[in-house]
Amino acid sequence: MITVGDVMNMRAFDRIWLAAPCEGAAVREVMGVGTLDHEPFTGSYDLFERGEFVFTTLGFAAVHPDLAEEALLALIERDVAAVAVKPVALRALPEKVAAASVERGVPVFFYEGRYMERVIADLMNALDDDAAEWERNHLIDLILAPSDEQAVRSTFFTIAGVTGATIQCLAIQAVTDDDASLRALQKVVEGVLADYGERWGDVERTFVCRYRAMILGFVSFKRPPLKAIAISDADLAKCIATAGPLVCGISQEVSLGEGDLALRQAMAALETAHVEGGIVRWTTLRFDAFRAAARSDRLYARSADLMRSLLFDYDAEHDSDLGATAQAFAAACGEVSRTAEALFQHPNTVRYRLKKIKEVLGMQASTDRELAALLQLVYLP
């Protein structure tokens, strides 16, 4: 939303000031821009819409000063967002206009600047950007709503122009909570992700936009990763760290049709990042991933699949049976002897495998009881 205060801060003004006190002037929403260049004909003030920011020199009032008062009162009556007067023909606000401005809450400004056209052009660009951002926010809202995979693919293409096989999302916030910092950070993140895309040949496209009070980054890949955690995963985290002070959540790389999951993962990881600080990857969340997944069946399934896939990948590379041992350990509620009986193995063999399972899952400091609690979620029927 563009406000009167946003317009007042535009660089195109040399100076801008309120012609009469007007409470709440800065927070009024600006929905359009208009100009008043000459004396209107009968009924022409109807052309001005509610929410317009109107610029004028009131040049037609140089010969007939009463026309300035008439024009300003008419604009205030139309409930425009604000009126900005270049002090050419009028240098002081008539008392009647000042009273109407205060009563209706429609601010009237005087401003100095070289070209009114430049001010108007800057405001129109800001309104266009605001409308584009609103549309993106609306589309992202649609992604987060339940939908089929084809619809998700189509919406991601509309938002970011991505057509790859998989996608990875980043949810980012600046450490300082203000709009200027967020806009500046967005530009930096755009450059960082573009450089990342140039380094990785599998990257199909990178895209960055604002969503609510955060920045969302999208990285699409031409083909799916060979393992549960992509080789590029840690490098993406290192890459985004160069953007400066921020908190960030990074999703797992998922199929483009499941891009809504990637968004949810990134946002869930961002929540953890606010607690732990820095950058948090969904693939390293472990228990927090399941806490977040509790709000979504599909997220829960993806979390459990990630843990099982890590063990499956290890077994495939080392010809081991960590996956089967983990499942039996969960079924035995964390009892080593029962697990050994179910697998027809010696308890010491099970203990050794449990140690390797902890290493693969990044839980070396965890107890067997904690491992069992996780695995019971992973292998929940």
C-alpha positions in Angstrom: 0.0 0.0 0.0 1.3 3.5 -1.0 0.6 6.2 1.6 0.7 10.0 1.5 3.8 9.6 3.8 5.5 7.5 1.1 4.8 10.3 -1.5 6.2 12.9 0.8 9.5 11.0 1.1 10.0 10.9 -2.7 13.3 12.3 -3.9 11.7 14.3 -6.7 10.6 16.9 -4.2 13.0 19.6 -3.2 10.7 20.4 -0.3 7.1 19.6 0.7 5.2 20.8 3.7 1.6 20.8 5.1 -0.3 24.0 4.3 -2.5 23.4 7.3 -2.4 20.9 10.2 -4.1 17.7 9.2 -4.1 14.7 11.7 -3.3 11.4 10.1 -2.3 12.8 6.8 0.8 10.6 6.3 -1.2 7.3 6.6 -3.9 8.0 4.0 -3.8 5.5 1.2 -2.9 6.7 -2.3 -4.7 4.7 -5.0 -4.1 7.0 -8.0 -2.5 10.2 -9.2 -4.1 13.2 -11.0 -3.3 16.8 -12.1 -5.3 20.0 -12.2 -3.8 22.2 -14.9 -6.6 24.6 -15.8 -9.9 25.9 -14.6 -12.4 23.0 -14.8 -15.6 23.3 -16.7 -18.9 22.7 -15.0 -18.9 19.3 -13.3 -15.3 18.5 -14.3 -14.3 18.0 -10.7 -16.2 14.7 -10.9 -13.3 13.4 -12.9 -11.2 13.2 -9.7 -11.6 10.0 -7.7 -11.4 9.2 -4.0 -7.8 8.3 -3.1 -6.1 10.2 -5.8 -3.0 12.3 -5.0 -3.7 15.5 -7.0 -0.9 17.9 -8.2 -1.6 21.4 -9.3 0.0 24.8 -9.8 -3.4 26.6 -9.7 -2.0 28.7 -12.5 -5.6 29.6 -13.6 -6.1 31.4 -10.3 -3.4 34.0 -11.0 -6.1 36.3 -12.5 -9.1 35.1 -10.5 -7.8 34.1 -6.9 -11.3 33.0 -5.9 -10.9 30.0 -8.3 -8.1 28.6 -6.2 -10.4 28.3 -3.2 -13.2 26.9 -5.3 -10.9 24.2 -6.8 -9.3 23.1 -3.5 -12.7 22.9 -1.8 -14.1 20.8 -4.6 -11.1 18.4 -4.4 -11.4 18.1 -0.6 -15.1 17.3 -1.1 -14.2 14.5 -3.5 -12.1 13.0 -0.7 -8.9 12.8 -2.7 -5.9 11.3 -0.8 -4.1 14.7 -0.8 -3.5 17.9 -2.8 0.0 19.2 -3.6 0.1 22.8 -4.7 3.2 24.3 -6.3 3.3 27.9 -4.8 3.1 29.8 -8.1 -0.3 31.5 -8.1 -1.2 30.6 -4.5 1.3 31.0 -1.6 -1.0 30.8 1.4 -4.0 28.6 2.0 -7.4 30.4 2.3 -9.0 30.1 5.7 -12.0 28.3 4.3 -9.9 25.7 2.6 -7.7 25.2 5.7 -10.9 24.5 7.8 -12.2 22.1 5.3 -8.9 20.2 5.2 -8.9 19.8 8.9 -12.6 18.8 9.1 -12.4 16.2 6.3 -8.9 15.0 7.0 -7.7 15.7 3.4 -4.2 17.2 3.6 -3.2 20.1 1.4 0.6 20.5 0.8 2.8 23.1 -0.8 5.8 21.7 -2.5 8.9 22.9 -4.3 10.5 20.9 -7.1 11.9 21.4 -10.6 9.5 19.4 -12.6 6.0 18.3 -11.5 6.1 15.7 -14.3 9.0 13.9 -12.5 7.1 13.8 -9.2 4.0 12.3 -11.0 6.1 9.8 -12.9 7.8 8.6 -9.7 4.4 8.2 -8.0 2.9 6.3 -10.9 5.9 3.9 -10.9 5.5 3.4 -7.2 1.8 2.7 -7.7 2.6 0.2 -10.5 5.1 -1.6 -8.3 2.6 -1.7 -5.4 0.0 -3.2 -7.7 2.5 -5.8 -9.0 3.4 -6.7 -5.4 -0.2 -7.1 -4.4 -0.7 -9.4 -7.4 2.3 -11.5 -6.4 1.1 -11.7 -2.8 -2.3 -12.8 -4.1 -0.7 -15.6 -6.2 1.5 -16.7 -3.3 -1.6 -16.9 -1.1 -3.1 -19.2 -3.8 0.0 -21.4 -3.7 -0.3 -21.8 0.1 -4.0 -22.8 -0.3 -4.8 -26.4 -1.0 -4.4 -27.1 -4.7 -3.4 -29.9 -7.2 0.2 -30.2 -8.5 -0.6 -28.9 -12.0 -2.2 -25.8 -10.5 0.9 -25.3 -8.3 3.2 -25.6 -11.3 1.1 -23.1 -13.3 1.0 -20.6 -10.4 4.8 -20.8 -9.9 5.3 -20.1 -13.6 3.0 -17.1 -13.3 4.9 -15.7 -10.2 8.5 -16.5 -11.1 8.6 -17.9 -14.7 10.0 -21.2 -13.5 9.5 -24.4 -15.5 12.2 -26.7 -14.0 11.8 -30.2 -12.5 12.3 -29.1 -8.9 12.3 -26.0 -6.8 13.9 -24.8 -3.6 12.5 -21.8 -1.6 14.0 -19.3 0.8 12.1 -17.2 3.3 14.1 -14.3 4.5 13.7 -11.3 6.9 16.0 -8.4 7.7 17.3 -8.1 11.2 15.8 -4.6 11.4 12.0 -4.4 11.0 11.5 -1.6 8.5 10.5 -1.4 4.9 13.6 0.4 3.7 15.9 -2.4 5.0 13.7 -5.1 3.5 13.8 -3.4 0.0 17.5 -3.0 0.2 18.0 -6.6 1.3 15.8 -7.8 -1.6 18.2 -6.2 -4.1 21.2 -7.9 -2.5 19.5 -11.3 -2.4 18.6 -11.0 -6.1 22.2 -10.6 -6.9 23.4 -13.3 -4.6 20.9 -15.9 -6.0 21.8 -14.8 -9.6 25.4 -15.6 -8.8 24.5 -18.9 -7.3 22.5 -19.8 -10.4 25.5 -19.1 -12.6 27.8 -21.4 -10.5 25.4 -24.4 -10.6 24.7 -25.7 -14.1 21.5 -27.5 -12.9 19.8 -24.2 -12.0 17.1 -23.3 -14.4 16.1 -19.9 -12.9 16.3 -17.8 -9.8 13.6 -15.3 -8.7 13.1 -13.0 -5.7 10.1 -11.1 -4.5 8.6 -9.6 -1.4 5.7 -11.3 0.4 4.1 -9.6 3.4 7.0 -8.7 5.8 9.5 -11.1 4.2 11.5 -11.8 1.1 10.9 -15.0 -0.8 13.6 -16.5 -3.0 13.0 -19.3 -5.6 15.6 -21.5 -7.2 14.4 -24.0 -9.8 16.5 -26.9 -11.1 16.5 -28.7 -14.4 16.5 -32.2 -12.9 15.8 -33.7 -9.5 18.7 -34.3 -7.0 20.2 -37.8 -6.7 19.9 -37.9 -2.9 17.4 -36.7 -0.2 19.6 -33.7 0.5 20.9 -32.0 -2.7 24.6 -31.5 -3.0 23.9 -27.8 -3.5 21.9 -27.5 -0.2 24.8 -26.4 2.0 26.3 -24.2 -0.7 23.0 -22.3 -1.0 23.1 -21.6 2.7 26.7 -20.4 2.5 25.7 -18.3 -0.5 22.8 -16.5 1.1 24.9 -15.8 4.2 26.9 -13.4 2.0 23.8 -11.1 1.6 24.6 -9.6 5.1 22.7 -9.7 8.4 19.4 -11.6 8.0 17.4 -14.6 9.3 16.5 -17.2 6.7 14.8 -20.5 6.3 15.7 -22.7 3.3 13.4 -25.5 2.1 14.3 -28.9 0.8 14.5 -29.3 -3.0 11.1 -30.7 -4.1 9.3 -31.3 -7.3 7.9 -28.1 -8.9 4.4 -29.5 -8.4 5.0 -29.6 -4.7 6.3 -26.1 -4.6 3.7 -25.1 -2.0 5.5 -27.6 0.4 8.8 -25.8 -0.3 7.2 -22.5 0.7 5.8 -24.0 3.9 9.2 -25.6 4.7 11.1 -22.4 4.2 8.6 -20.5 6.4 8.8 -23.1 9.1 12.6 -23.0 9.0 12.4 -19.2 9.2 10.5 -19.6 12.5 13.3 -21.7 13.9 15.9 -19.2 12.6 14.2 -16.4 14.6 14.9 -18.5 17.7 18.4 -19.8 16.8 19.5 -16.9 14.6 21.1 -17.0 11.2 20.2 -19.5 8.5 18.3 -22.7 9.1 17.8 -25.4 6.5 14.6 -27.5 6.6 16.8 -30.6 6.0 18.6 -30.0 9.4 15.5 -29.2 11.5 14.9 -32.7 12.7 12.4 -32.5 15.6 11.3 -29.0 14.7 10.4 -30.3 11.2 7.9 -32.6 12.8 6.5 -29.9 15.0 5.9 -27.8 11.9 4.6 -30.8 9.9 1.9 -31.4 12.6 0.0 -28.5 10.9 0.0 -30.2 7.5 -0.3 -33.9 6.6 1.7 -33.4 3.4 4.5 -31.7 5.3 4.5 -34.6 7.8 4.8 -37.1 5.1 7.7 -35.2 3.5 9.5 -35.0 6.9 9.2 -38.7 7.5 10.3 -39.5 4.0 13.4 -37.3 4.4 14.5 -39.3 7.4 13.8 -42.7 5.8 15.6 -41.5 2.6 18.7 -40.6 4.4 18.9 -44.1 5.8 18.0 -45.6 2.5 20.7 -43.7 0.7 23.3 -44.8 3.3 22.2 -48.4 3.0 22.4 -48.3 -0.8 26.0 -46.9 -0.7 27.3 -49.1 2.2 25.2 -52.3 1.7 24.0 -52.0 5.3 20.6 -52.4 7.0 20.2 -49.1 9.0 16.7 -48.6 7.6 15.4 -51.9 8.7 17.1 -51.6 12.1 15.6 -48.1 12.6 12.1 -49.4 11.8 12.4 -52.3 14.1 13.8 -50.1 16.9 10.8 -47.8 16.5 8.4 -50.8 16.6 10.2 -52.1 19.7 9.7 -48.7 21.4 13.4 -48.2 21.8 14.2 -51.5 23.5 17.5 -52.9 22.1 16.8 -56.6 23.1 13.4 -56.7 21.4 14.9 -55.0 18.3 17.7 -57.7 18.2 15.1 -60.5 18.5 13.0 -59.1 15.7 16.1 -58.8 13.4 17.7 -62.1 14.6 20.9 -60.1 15.5 23.1 -59.8 18.5 22.2 -56.8 20.7 25.7 -55.4 20.2 25.1 -55.4 16.5 21.9 -53.4 17.0 23.8 -50.9 19.3 26.4 -50.4 16.6 23.8 -49.8 14.0 22.0 -47.3 16.3 25.2 -45.4 16.6 25.5 -45.2 12.8 21.8 -44.2 12.5 22.5 -41.3 14.8 25.5 -40.2 12.7 23.5 -40.4 9.5 20.6 -38.4 11.0 22.9 -35.9 12.7 21.9 -36.9 16.2 25.3 -38.0 17.7 24.6 -36.3 21.0 21.1 -37.9 21.4 20.2 -40.8 23.7 18.7 -44.0 22.5 15.4 -42.9 24.0 15.5 -39.6 22.0 16.3 -41.6 18.8 13.4 -43.9 19.5 11.0 -41.0 19.9 12.1 -39.6 16.5 11.9 -42.9 14.7 8.5 -43.7 16.1 7.3 -40.5 14.3 9.3 -41.4 11.1 7.8 -44.9 10.9 4.3 -44.0 12.2 1.9 -46.2 10.3 
